[in-house]
């Protein structure tokens, strides 16, 4: 394993004898004092501005219309609504803890600042699912929905690769495990939400559950910012630590994305079957398109030739707003992402 197995150093809260300008993204030295005007990766400030601008509060969204419409949904629509809300909660809940644990082993204090915002936003996302359910149904049904998601075999199977990478990092904190955990996090943020998002957008275009749809659009906007920032952190770590740039990691990443698409296909086929307005095959094509886009953010080649455009045309109004970035895998120096030389 070589240097890939080298243990990561946990940051100190404050170390005044170290420089403010971080000497490395992991296993470096920094005082812990953040001067946004003197950071190694200026794009982290762009990420901070984007993240901090995305502030919203769930209970500012009017849910009275949704409360009236929820009992009028078809049996299939209501079952999908419940299952997907529960699923989203199982994805967002661990993200808060994960991002904080990751930040403790990244030296650059700019990452800590962004992790704090991401963590807060994940908490808001989770509150929003509780808020949606409290607005439309009683506590007994709310608890049923959360328990359903926690115990559902397909959801457990779907979340397993991500939680395995997260737990590997928690138990063995190395450069290799942090990168793999961040890759799985980018899959969670950039792929695993999207069949669920599509379901709610499909309701909105039928003028159903508009309050829920508005909340989902806010969450969607946040997750796009999260996944962009996570991809930048991955590229920074790999760019500074060439010993991590292995064929095995490329293979791991490709396999992780393939497996995620397979699991998302299985889930979509189960939960979206028979939903008016959604073609499951079209949804699967959209997931492959999303995987290609997420890989592009890491500078990797497409896994699914012929899926470079979003053919799910109706969803473009809600979710198709990627920032294009062209770069080679492990390479940060491109027109939109440059590193200041360490001092």
N, C-alpha and C positions, 0 to 999 in steps of 0.2 A: 504494500500500500504506500510505502514511502512517506513523503510529506503530507499526503492526503489525510493520513490519520493523526496528524499533529493536533493536539488539543487546542481549542480556542480559549483565549484569555477573557475572563469576565471583566467588564469595565468597572472602574471605580467611579463613585458618584462625583467626586471632585479630587483632582490631583494637581495642585497649583504649581508643582515643579515641572510639569509637562507643558508643551506648547498648546495654545488654543487651536492652532491649525493642525488637524489630525495627521499623523505621519503615515497611516495606512488605514484601509477600510476595515480590516480585521487584524487582530494581533498587533495593533499599533499603539501609539502613545498620543494622548490628548488630555488637556486639563479638564475637559468636560464643559468648558465655557464656550458657548456658541456665538460666533460673530458671523452673521449671514453674509457679510461683505468680504469674508476671507475664508471660504470653504473650498475643499479640493474639487468638488463636483458642483459647478454652478447650476446644473439641471435639477439638483435636489431642491434648490430654492424655487425654481419654476414649479416643481411638484408641490412644494409647500403652499405656494400661492393658489394653485388649482385646488388643493385639498381644503384649504381654509376658507375658500370662497363658497364651497359646497355645503354651507351650513343650513340646516332645516330642522323643524320640530314636527313630529308626527301629529300631535293633537291640534295643529293649526289646519290640518286637512279636514274638510267637512265630510263626514261619513253618513249623514242622515239618508242620503239616497241609496247608499249601499245597504243600509239596514233594511230598507224596504224591498230592495231587489233580491237580496240573498235568499229569502224563502221561495222566491219565484224562479230561481235557477232550476234547470233540469237536474234530475238525479245525478247524471253523469257530470254536469258542470259543477255541482256542489261537491261531489266526491273529489274531483280534480282540484277544486279550490282549496279544500281542506288539506289534502295530501301535499300540495305544493307549498302552502303557507308553512306547514309543519316541516317540510324538507328544508326550506330556506332558513328556518330557525336552527336546524341542526348544522347548517353550514356556517352561519354567522356567529353562533355562540362560541365555538372554539377559536375563531379568528382573533378575538380580543386577547385571549391568553397567549396565543401563538405569537402575535406580533410583538407583544411586550417581551416575551422570552427571547425572541430573535434579537431585539434591540440591545439586550444586555450583553451580547457577544459581538456587536458591531462597534468599532471604535468611534467612527465619525458621529459627532453629536447632531449633525444635520439629519441623520437617519433616525436618531432618537426622537427628534422633534416631529418628524413626519409620522413615525410609528405612533406617537401619542395621539395625533389627529385621527389616524386610521383606526386605532383602538376605540376612540370615542365614537367614531362613525359606526363601527360594528355594533357597539352598544345601542346606538340609536336605531339601527336596523332591527335589532332584536326587539327593542321596545315597540317598534312600529308593527311587528307581527302580532304582538300582544294587543296593541291598540286596535288594529283592524278587527281581530276576533272579538274583543270586548265590545266593539261597536255594533256587531252584527249577531252575536249569539251568546248564550249563557255560559257560566264558568264550567259547568260539567262538560259541555261540548268543547270548550276551549282546551280543557285538560285532556279530553279524548284525542283531540287533534295532535297535541304535543306528544302524547304517549304513542300514538300511531306512528309518527315519524321516527321516534326513538327506537321502536321495535320492528319496523317494517323490513323484511328480509332484503328487498331490492335496494332500499335506502342504505341499509347497513353495508351491503356489498359495494354499493356505489361510493360510499365514503371511506371504505377500508384502505385503499392505497394512500390516500392523503393522510389519514390518521397514523398509518404505519410509518410514513416518512417523518411526520411531526414527532412521534414517539421515539423514533431512532435518534433524532436530533436531541430530544430532551435527555436521553440516556447516554449519549455519546457525542459530545459537542466538538465536532471537527469541521475543517473547511469543506470536506466532502458532504457531511450530513447537513450542514446549513444550506449549501447550494441545492441539494436534492429536496430539502423541505421547502425552500423558496420556489423551486420549479413546481412542486405540487400545489403550493399556495397560488401560483399564477393560474394553474388549471382550475382550482376552485373558484377563483375570482373571475376568470375569463371564459370558462366553458360551462361549469356545473350549474350556474344560475340560469342559463339562457333559455332552456325549454320552459322553465317556470315563468320567466319574464314574458316569453312569447304567449303563454296561456293568458296572462292578465291583459296584455296588449290586445289580444284577440277579443276579449270581453269588451274592452273599451271601444274598439271599432264597431261593436254592435250596440254601443251606448249602454253598456252594463257595467256596474261596479266601478264607476269613474274615480271615486275617492281612492279605492285600492290601487287602481291603475296609476294615479298620480304619485302615490307613495312609492310604488315599484319603479317609476321613472326616476325618482330621486335616488333610490338605492342603486339603480342601474348606472346613473351618472357617477356616483361614488365609486362603484366597483371598477369602472373604466379607469378612473384616476389611480385606484389602488394597483391595478394590474400593470399600468404603465410604470409606476414607481418601482414596483417589485422587479420588473424586468430590468430597470436601470441598476438596481442594487446587485442583481445577479451578474450583470455584465461588468460592473465595477469590481466585484470580488474576483471574477474569473480573469479579468484583464490584469489585475495586480498579482495574481497567484497562478502563474502558468502551469505549475505542477498539478493543478486541478483540471487542466484542459486536456482531458483524456478521451480516447475513443469510447471507453466504457461510459463516460458521462453523456456523450452524444447518443449512444445506444439507449441508455436509461431514459433520456428525455424523449426520444422518439417513441419508445415503448410506453412510457407514461401517458403520452398524448393519445396514442392508439387505444390504449386500455380505457382512457377517459371517454373517448368517442364511443367505444363499444358499450360501456356502462350507461352513458347518456342515451344511446340508442335504445337499450333495453328499458330504461326508465320511461322514455318518451312513448315507446310503443305500449307500455302498460298504462300510463296515466292519461295520455292524450287521445287514446283510441276512442273514436266515436264522438269527439268534440267538434261541433259545428264550426266551420271556418278554419280548422287546422288540418292540413294534410301531413300525416306522420312521416311519410317518405321525404316530403319537402323540409320538414323539421330536422330530419337526420342530415340532409344536405346542408342545412344552415349550420348545424353543429360542426360539420367537417370544414366549412368555410371559416368558422370561428377558430378552430384548431389551427388552420393555416395562418390566420392572422396573428394568433398568439405566438406561434413559432417564429413568424416574421419579426415580432417585437424582440425576440431573443437572437435574431440574426440567422435563424436556421431555415433550411429549405422546406418547401411545402411537403406535407405527407400525402396530400390528396390532390393530385393533378386534376385540373378541370373544375376545382372548387375555389377559384381565386376571386370570384364575384358572388355577391349576395343575390341569389335568385328568389329569395323570399321577399318579394318587392314590398309588400304591405308593411313589413316590420321596419323598413328603412327609416320611416318617420320617427320611430321610437328609439332604435338601438344601433343604427349603422353609422357611427361617427368616430371611426378609428383615426388616429394620427399616424400617417405613413412614416415609417423609419426604415431606411435601407442600411444594413450593416452586415458585417460578417460575424459569425458566432464567436464569442469571446472578445470582440473588438468594440471598444467604446468610441473611438475617435471618428465621428462622422459629423455631418453638418448640424445636427440637432442635439448632439450629446458629446461634449468635450470635457476633458479633465484638466484642471489647473495642475501644473507640476507641484509635487510635494516639496516643501522647503526644508 
